[in-house]
Amino acid sequence: MRQDIREYELKIRRNRVRRQRQLRQRAILFLLASAMLTGIVIGIFTLKAHAAGADEPFVYKYYTSIRLNAGDTLEGIADRYAPDSDHGAYIAEVMRMNHLEEPKITAGMNLA
């Protein structure tokens, strides 16, 4: 009778160890699958982001520094240096780059 109890306890212990091992294996498999899925999703979104930007033309901006003369206006400067662009956006960028709070310029000023 005592032998039967020991065998029964041993069988219970082996089953518990086996279940723990299976649980560990399933947890590792789940983590690996999650990591792979995350990598695939990130890769797809990265490729889509690069593909979306490939159609847009790359624009280079060149800046020059000018000294203002009497009668110069920001609109006139926009006509001279950016004739094909939106003058409002160009003037706003010039004002931002030169830390101008209002579109008031005077002769002798240097603008970047």
C-alpha positions in Angstrom: 0.0 0.0 0.0 2.8 2.4 0.9 4.4 1.6 -2.5 1.2 2.5 -4.3 1.1 5.9 -2.6 4.7 6.6 -3.6 4.1 5.7 -7.2 1.0 7.8 -7.3 2.9 10.8 -5.8 5.7 10.3 -8.3 3.2 10.2 -11.1 1.6 13.5 -9.9 5.1 15.1 -9.7 6.1 14.0 -13.2 2.8 15.3 -14.6 3.3 18.7 -12.8 6.8 19.0 -14.2 5.6 18.0 -17.7 2.8 20.6 -17.5 5.3 23.3 -16.4 7.7 22.4 -19.2 4.8 22.6 -21.7 3.7 26.0 -20.3 7.3 27.4 -20.6 7.6 26.1 -24.2 4.2 27.7 -25.1 5.2 31.0 -23.5 8.5 31.1 -25.4 6.7 30.2 -28.6 4.2 33.0 -28.0 6.9 35.5 -27.3 8.8 34.5 -30.4 5.7 34.7 -32.6 4.8 38.1 -31.1 8.3 39.4 -31.8 8.2 38.2 -35.4 4.7 39.6 -36.0 5.9 43.0 -34.6 8.9 43.0 -36.8 6.8 42.2 -39.9 4.3 45.0 -39.1 7.1 47.5 -38.5 8.8 46.4 -41.7 5.6 46.8 -43.7 4.9 50.3 -42.4 8.5 51.4 -42.9 8.3 50.2 -46.6 5.0 52.0 -47.1 6.5 55.2 -45.6 9.5 55.1 -47.9 7.4 54.3 -50.9 5.0 57.2 -50.2 7.9 59.7 -50.0 9.5 58.3 -53.2 7.0 60.1 -55.5 7.6 63.5 -54.1 10.4 65.6 -55.7 13.3 66.5 -53.5 13.6 70.3 -53.2 16.9 72.0 -52.4 16.8 75.4 -50.8 19.7 77.8 -51.2 19.9 80.9 -49.0 21.7 84.1 -49.7 22.3 87.1 -47.5 21.3 90.5 -48.9 21.7 94.1 -47.8 18.6 96.2 -48.1 18.5 99.4 -50.2 16.1 102.3 -49.9 12.7 101.3 -51.3 13.2 97.5 -50.9 10.1 95.7 -49.7 9.5 92.1 -48.7 7.2 91.7 -51.6 9.8 93.0 -54.0 12.4 90.6 -52.5 10.0 87.7 -52.9 9.5 88.7 -56.6 13.3 88.8 -57.1 14.4 85.7 -55.3 11.3 83.4 -55.4 9.3 84.4 -58.5 7.6 81.0 -58.9 6.7 80.3 -55.3 4.0 81.5 -52.9 5.1 85.0 -51.9 3.2 84.8 -48.6 5.0 81.6 -47.6 8.4 83.0 -48.7 7.9 86.3 -46.8 6.9 84.3 -43.7 10.0 82.2 -43.9 12.2 85.3 -44.4 10.6 86.9 -41.3 11.1 83.7 -39.3 14.7 83.3 -40.3 15.5 86.9 -39.5 13.4 87.1 -36.3 11.1 89.8 -37.6 7.9 90.1 -35.7 6.3 92.4 -38.3 7.0 92.9 -42.0 8.8 96.1 -41.5 12.3 96.4 -43.0 14.6 99.4 -43.4 17.5 100.3 -45.7 20.8 99.0 -44.5 19.4 95.9 -42.9 20.9 92.5 -43.7 18.5 89.6 -44.4 19.4 86.0 -44.7 
